[in-house]
Amino acid sequence: MSQAADTPINERAQHFLKVLVERYIREGQPVGSRTLARDAGLELSPATIRNVMADLEELGFVASPHTSAGRVPTNPGYRLFVDSLISLKPLQTLEMERLREEIEGDGDPKQMLASASRLLSDLTHMAGVVLTPHRSQVTVQQVEFVPLSTGRLLAVLVTASGEVLNRIVETEREVSRSELEQATNYINSHFSGQTLETIRRRLLEGMQDDRDGMDRIMTQALSLASAALSASGDKGDDDADIVLAGQTNLMDFDELAEMNQLRQLFDAFTEKQEILHLLDRCISAEGVQIYIGEESGYRTLENCSVITAPYHAGDQAMGVLGVIGPTRMAYDRVIPIVDVTAKLIGAALKSQ
């Protein structure tokens, strides 16, 4: 955040900044003193308004583009606006009904997240993005062991969403079918419905307990489970991914329409790494996060704003969703859309 955004300004200057930002977001044109005086609804002389604007410009909250007499908000100006001056607009009834109907109607979590990305794009006319859960955050519903050959087993992990993960497990000795069945029953009765991350932690704790106090079945079960959950599995097994929708909407914004800038932005969408890393930082955040311009830390997004919110299943943060658009976006409308969508996704995942 710019140092200017930490500078206190008086109530009148805040009011003018709020009016200017709202007007500029709505029309995309520099705002002149006469327009500002009319929109602000205050009986002040043009000279007084010009002085207030000059002060705001000196502090870095507004700028005069080219030789225009009007002014536009800077990124620090947007930051002060969203932090202190914004009046959020609740979702309209039809928008809320559409979100609830389409999200709750998708029984498959993968399809639900894809729908969320598309809905975010449709409702905001910008790019919708969803960070899918890391594999370590998926919930394991059932584990099955299948003998392959001497010293090798196939561990089949079925997640709560119905996804099947296969792991090859190497064993020091041949394990009988009876032992495998007992180990399977033990693991499913003790760990079903928990995330991979939680199971791994509990297994580690169990393996560190007094082995003399364990019976042979428990020891074998813990050993097999530990090997199965630590195996490399599929390529990218612990990686999250992002689901994007509506990237082409950004071509409709003049401030993003410069060809070289669009190319860099679409390259970032294709490669995904920068966006993935940015969203990954938001998983542990509380509520809505807003990155304006250079605040994202990525040059590709320096003319964009990113609004995100984590979605949870119970107390566990599973992923992040959000919207990417120009800094001149309707923050008052986009923030509630992102917030509500994250809450609806979390509620749907919890109910499953």
C-alpha positions as CSV (number, residue, x, y, z in Angstrom):
1,M,0.0,0.0,0.0
2,S,1.2,3.5,-0.8
3,Q,2.2,5.7,2.1
4,A,-0.4,8.2,0.8
5,A,-3.1,5.8,1.7
6,D,-2.1,6.1,5.4
7,T,-2.4,9.9,5.3
8,P,-5.5,11.1,7.1
9,I,-7.7,13.6,5.2
10,N,-10.7,15.6,6.5
11,E,-14.3,14.6,6.1
12,R,-15.0,17.0,3.2
13,A,-12.0,15.7,1.2
14,Q,-13.1,12.1,1.9
15,H,-16.6,12.9,0.6
16,F,-15.2,14.4,-2.6
17,L,-12.9,11.4,-3.1
18,K,-15.8,9.0,-2.7
19,V,-18.0,10.9,-5.2
20,L,-15.1,11.1,-7.7
21,V,-14.3,7.4,-7.4
22,E,-17.9,6.4,-7.8
23,R,-18.3,8.7,-10.8
24,Y,-15.1,7.5,-12.5
25,I,-16.0,3.8,-12.0
26,R,-19.4,4.5,-13.5
27,E,-18.3,6.4,-16.6
28,G,-14.6,5.9,-17.0
29,Q,-13.9,9.6,-17.8
30,P,-11.8,12.2,-15.8
31,V,-14.1,14.1,-13.4
32,G,-14.0,17.9,-13.5
33,S,-14.8,20.3,-10.7
34,R,-18.2,21.3,-12.0
35,T,-19.3,17.7,-12.2
36,L,-17.9,17.0,-8.8
37,A,-19.7,20.0,-7.3
38,R,-23.0,18.8,-8.8
39,D,-22.6,15.2,-7.7
40,A,-21.4,16.1,-4.2
41,G,-24.4,18.2,-3.4
42,L,-22.4,20.7,-1.5
43,E,-22.7,24.5,-1.8
44,L,-19.0,25.3,-2.4
45,S,-17.3,27.6,-4.7
46,P,-15.4,26.2,-7.7
47,A,-12.2,27.6,-6.2
48,T,-12.8,25.7,-2.9
49,I,-13.3,22.4,-4.8
50,R,-10.2,23.0,-6.9
51,N,-8.2,23.5,-3.7
52,V,-9.6,20.2,-2.2
53,M,-8.7,18.4,-5.5
54,A,-5.2,19.9,-5.5
55,D,-4.7,18.6,-1.9
56,L,-5.9,15.1,-2.9
57,E,-3.6,15.1,-5.8
58,E,-0.7,16.2,-3.7
59,L,-1.4,13.4,-1.3
60,G,-1.4,10.9,-4.2
61,F,-5.1,9.9,-4.1
62,V,-6.1,11.4,-7.5
63,A,-4.2,12.3,-10.7
64,S,-4.7,14.6,-13.7
65,P,-4.2,12.5,-16.9
66,H,-2.5,14.2,-19.8
67,T,-3.8,17.8,-20.1
68,S,-7.3,17.0,-19.0
69,A,-8.9,19.4,-16.5
70,G,-10.5,16.4,-14.8
71,R,-9.0,14.0,-12.3
72,V,-9.1,10.2,-11.9
73,P,-8.4,8.1,-8.8
74,T,-5.0,6.5,-8.3
75,N,-4.5,3.1,-6.8
76,P,-4.0,4.6,-3.3
77,G,-7.2,6.5,-3.9
78,Y,-9.0,3.2,-4.7
79,R,-7.4,1.7,-1.6
80,L,-8.7,4.5,0.7
81,F,-12.1,4.2,-1.0
82,V,-12.5,0.4,-0.4
83,D,-11.0,0.5,3.1
84,S,-13.0,3.5,4.5
85,L,-15.5,5.1,2.1
86,I,-17.3,2.4,0.2
87,S,-21.1,1.6,0.5
88,L,-21.6,-2.0,-0.3
89,K,-24.6,-3.0,-2.4
90,P,-26.3,-6.3,-1.3
91,L,-27.1,-8.8,-4.0
92,Q,-30.4,-8.5,-5.8
93,T,-32.9,-11.2,-5.1
94,L,-32.6,-12.7,-8.6
95,E,-28.8,-12.8,-8.3
96,M,-29.0,-14.5,-4.9
97,E,-31.5,-17.0,-6.2
98,R,-29.4,-17.8,-9.2
99,L,-26.3,-18.4,-7.1
100,R,-28.0,-20.5,-4.6
101,E,-29.9,-22.6,-7.2
102,E,-26.8,-23.3,-9.4
103,I,-24.4,-24.0,-6.6
104,E,-26.6,-26.1,-4.5
105,G,-27.8,-28.0,-7.6
106,D,-24.3,-29.3,-8.4
107,G,-23.7,-32.5,-6.4
108,D,-20.2,-33.0,-7.8
109,P,-17.8,-30.7,-6.0
110,K,-15.7,-30.3,-9.2
111,Q,-18.7,-29.2,-11.2
112,M,-19.7,-26.9,-8.3
113,L,-16.4,-25.0,-8.4
114,A,-16.6,-24.8,-12.2
115,S,-20.1,-23.3,-11.9
116,A,-18.9,-20.9,-9.2
117,S,-16.2,-19.6,-11.6
118,R,-18.7,-19.1,-14.4
119,L,-21.2,-17.5,-12.1
120,L,-18.6,-15.0,-10.8
121,S,-17.8,-14.1,-14.4
122,D,-21.4,-13.8,-15.5
123,L,-22.5,-11.6,-12.6
124,T,-19.5,-9.3,-12.7
125,H,-18.7,-9.4,-16.5
126,M,-15.0,-9.9,-15.5
127,A,-12.9,-13.0,-15.1
128,G,-14.0,-15.5,-12.4
129,V,-11.4,-17.7,-10.8
130,V,-11.5,-20.6,-8.3
131,L,-8.6,-22.2,-6.6
132,T,-9.5,-25.9,-6.1
133,P,-8.6,-27.6,-2.8
134,H,-5.1,-28.9,-2.4
135,R,-5.0,-32.7,-2.5
136,S,-4.0,-32.7,1.1
137,Q,-7.4,-31.0,1.9
138,V,-9.6,-33.6,0.3
139,T,-11.7,-35.8,2.5
140,V,-11.0,-39.5,2.5
141,Q,-14.2,-41.6,2.6
142,Q,-12.7,-45.1,2.2
143,V,-9.4,-47.0,1.8
144,E,-9.0,-50.4,0.2
145,F,-5.8,-52.5,-0.2
146,V,-5.3,-54.8,-3.1
147,P,-2.4,-57.2,-3.3
148,L,-0.4,-57.0,-6.5
149,S,2.7,-59.1,-6.1
150,T,5.2,-60.0,-3.3
151,G,6.1,-56.9,-1.4
152,R,3.7,-54.6,-3.5
153,L,0.2,-53.4,-2.8
154,L,-2.3,-51.1,-4.4
155,A,-3.9,-48.6,-2.0
156,V,-7.2,-47.3,-3.4
157,L,-8.4,-44.0,-1.7
158,V,-11.9,-42.9,-2.4
159,T,-12.6,-39.3,-1.6
160,A,-15.9,-37.8,-0.4
161,S,-16.4,-36.4,-3.9
162,G,-16.1,-39.8,-5.4
163,E,-12.6,-39.3,-6.8
164,V,-10.4,-42.4,-6.8
165,L,-6.7,-42.0,-5.9
166,N,-4.3,-45.0,-6.5
167,R,-1.1,-45.5,-4.7
168,I,1.5,-48.2,-4.9
169,V,2.8,-49.4,-1.5
170,E,6.0,-51.3,-1.0
171,T,6.1,-53.7,2.0
172,E,9.0,-55.4,3.7
173,R,7.2,-58.7,3.9
174,E,4.2,-60.3,2.2
175,V,0.9,-59.3,3.8
176,S,-1.9,-61.8,3.8
177,R,-5.4,-61.0,2.6
178,S,-6.7,-61.4,6.2
179,E,-4.2,-58.8,7.4
180,L,-5.1,-56.5,4.6
181,E,-8.8,-56.8,5.4
182,Q,-8.2,-56.2,9.1
183,A,-6.0,-53.1,8.3
184,T,-8.6,-51.8,5.9
185,N,-11.4,-52.1,8.5
186,Y,-9.2,-50.4,11.1
187,I,-8.3,-47.5,8.9
188,N,-11.8,-46.9,7.6
189,S,-13.3,-47.0,11.1
190,H,-10.8,-44.6,12.6
191,F,-10.0,-42.2,9.7
192,S,-13.0,-42.1,7.4
193,G,-14.3,-38.6,6.8
194,Q,-11.1,-36.8,7.6
195,T,-8.7,-34.9,5.3
196,L,-5.5,-36.4,4.1
197,E,-3.6,-33.7,6.0
198,T,-5.4,-34.6,9.3
199,I,-4.9,-38.4,8.7
200,R,-1.2,-37.9,8.1
201,R,-0.8,-35.9,11.3
202,R,-2.8,-38.5,13.3
203,L,-0.8,-41.3,11.8
204,L,2.5,-39.6,12.7
205,E,1.2,-39.2,16.3
206,G,0.2,-42.8,16.4
207,M,3.5,-44.1,15.0
208,Q,5.3,-42.2,17.8
209,D,3.2,-43.8,20.6
210,D,4.5,-46.6,22.7
211,R,4.7,-49.5,20.2
212,D,4.7,-52.0,23.0
213,G,1.1,-50.9,23.7
214,M,-0.1,-51.6,20.2
215,D,-1.4,-54.9,19.0
216,R,-0.1,-56.4,15.7
217,I,-3.2,-55.3,13.7
218,M,-2.9,-51.7,14.8
219,T,0.8,-51.6,14.1
220,Q,0.3,-53.1,10.6
221,A,-2.7,-50.8,9.9
222,L,-0.7,-47.7,10.8
223,S,2.3,-48.9,8.8
224,L,0.2,-49.5,5.7
225,A,-1.7,-46.3,6.0
226,S,1.4,-44.3,6.5
227,A,3.0,-45.8,3.4
228,A,-0.2,-45.3,1.3
229,L,-0.7,-41.6,2.3
230,S,3.0,-40.8,1.9
231,A,3.4,-42.5,-1.5
232,S,4.0,-40.2,-4.5
233,G,0.7,-41.2,-6.2
234,D,-0.3,-39.4,-9.3
235,K,1.8,-36.6,-10.8
236,G,0.9,-33.3,-9.1
237,D,-0.8,-35.2,-6.4
238,D,-0.6,-32.4,-3.8
239,D,-1.1,-29.5,-6.2
240,A,-4.1,-27.3,-6.4
241,D,-5.4,-26.0,-9.7
242,I,-7.4,-22.9,-10.8
243,V,-10.6,-22.8,-12.7
244,L,-11.0,-19.7,-14.9
245,A,-14.0,-18.4,-16.7
246,G,-14.7,-15.2,-18.7
247,Q,-11.2,-14.1,-19.4
248,T,-12.3,-12.6,-22.7
249,N,-14.6,-10.2,-20.8
250,L,-11.5,-8.2,-19.9
251,M,-11.1,-7.3,-23.6
252,D,-14.1,-5.0,-23.2
253,F,-12.3,-2.7,-20.8
254,D,-10.4,0.1,-22.5
255,E,-7.8,0.3,-19.8
256,L,-6.9,-3.3,-20.5
257,A,-7.3,-3.3,-24.2
258,E,-3.7,-2.5,-25.2
259,M,-2.6,-5.5,-27.2
260,N,0.7,-6.1,-25.4
261,Q,-0.9,-5.9,-22.0
262,L,-3.7,-8.2,-23.1
263,R,-1.1,-10.7,-24.4
264,Q,0.7,-10.7,-21.0
265,L,-2.5,-11.0,-19.1
266,F,-3.7,-14.0,-21.2
267,D,-0.3,-15.6,-20.9
268,A,-0.7,-15.4,-17.1
269,F,-4.1,-17.0,-17.4
270,T,-2.7,-19.8,-19.5
271,E,0.4,-20.5,-17.4
272,K,-1.6,-20.0,-14.1
273,Q,1.4,-20.0,-11.8
274,E,1.3,-16.3,-10.8
275,I,-2.4,-16.4,-10.2
276,L,-2.2,-19.7,-8.4
277,H,0.5,-18.3,-6.0
278,L,-1.6,-15.2,-5.4
279,L,-4.7,-17.2,-4.5
280,D,-2.7,-19.6,-2.4
281,R,-1.7,-16.7,-0.2
282,C,-5.4,-16.0,0.5
283,I,-6.4,-19.4,1.9
284,S,-5.6,-18.6,5.5
285,A,-7.0,-15.0,5.2
286,E,-10.1,-13.9,7.0
287,G,-12.9,-12.9,4.7
288,V,-12.6,-10.9,1.5
289,Q,-9.1,-9.8,0.4
290,I,-8.7,-7.0,-2.2
291,Y,-5.4,-6.5,-4.2
292,I,-5.3,-3.2,-6.2
293,G,-2.8,-2.9,-8.9
294,E,0.8,-3.5,-7.8
295,E,-0.4,-4.8,-4.4
296,S,-0.7,-8.3,-5.9
297,G,3.1,-8.3,-6.3
298,Y,2.9,-9.3,-10.0
299,R,3.7,-6.9,-12.8
300,T,1.2,-8.6,-15.1
301,L,-1.6,-7.6,-12.8
302,E,-0.5,-4.0,-12.1
303,N,-3.5,-2.6,-14.0
304,C,-5.9,-5.1,-12.4
305,S,-7.7,-5.6,-9.1
306,V,-8.2,-9.0,-7.6
307,I,-11.0,-9.6,-5.1
308,T,-10.9,-13.0,-3.3
309,A,-12.5,-14.9,-0.4
310,P,-11.7,-18.3,1.0
311,Y,-14.3,-21.0,1.0
312,H,-14.6,-23.5,3.9
313,A,-16.0,-26.9,4.7
314,G,-16.7,-26.6,8.4
315,D,-13.7,-25.0,10.0
316,Q,-11.3,-26.1,7.3
317,A,-10.3,-23.6,4.6
318,M,-10.5,-25.6,1.3
319,G,-9.7,-23.1,-1.4
320,V,-10.2,-19.5,-2.7
321,L,-12.5,-17.9,-5.3
322,G,-12.6,-14.5,-6.7
323,V,-12.8,-12.0,-9.6
324,I,-10.0,-10.4,-11.7
325,G,-10.8,-7.2,-13.5
326,P,-9.5,-3.6,-14.1
327,T,-8.8,-1.3,-11.1
328,R,-11.8,0.7,-12.3
329,M,-14.3,-1.9,-11.2
330,A,-17.6,-1.6,-9.2
331,Y,-16.1,-2.7,-5.9
332,D,-19.4,-2.0,-4.1
333,R,-21.1,-4.7,-6.1
334,V,-18.2,-7.2,-6.8
335,I,-17.2,-7.5,-3.1
336,P,-20.6,-8.8,-1.9
337,I,-20.8,-11.2,-4.9
338,V,-17.5,-12.8,-4.1
339,D,-18.3,-12.9,-0.4
340,V,-21.7,-14.6,-0.8
341,T,-20.4,-17.0,-3.4
342,A,-17.7,-18.2,-1.1
343,K,-20.2,-18.7,1.7
344,L,-22.6,-20.7,-0.5
345,I,-19.8,-22.9,-1.7
346,G,-18.7,-23.6,1.8
347,A,-22.2,-24.4,2.9
348,A,-22.7,-26.8,0.0
349,L,-19.4,-28.6,0.7
350,K,-20.2,-28.9,4.4
351,S,-23.6,-30.4,3.7
352,Q,-22.0,-33.0,1.5
